[in-house]
Amino acid sequence: MERLSAANTQFSLNLFKKISGGNASKNVFYSPISISSALAMVSLGAKGNTAAQMFKVNSHLCAFYGHAVCVESCQPSLRRAILPVC
């Protein structure tokens, strides 16, 4: 769980930097776990180049699953992790 927490924290910080555009004078409100979860669910149906691009964006999930390149190898793990919840 610590690896997933650390990976999600890094994703959250990277996303915040992109969303805020470095402008510290404005408020930003978003839910990184919701964005991460939505991207993970959508990536389950992605194939080929689209899947590769989605896992590049969602690389923090790859860090959790321990795969350097996880386009094909993470999808079954994600399905097992997400589908029982749905």
Helices and strands as residue ranges (DSSP letters): H 2-20, H 32-43, H 48-57, H 59-65, H 74-82
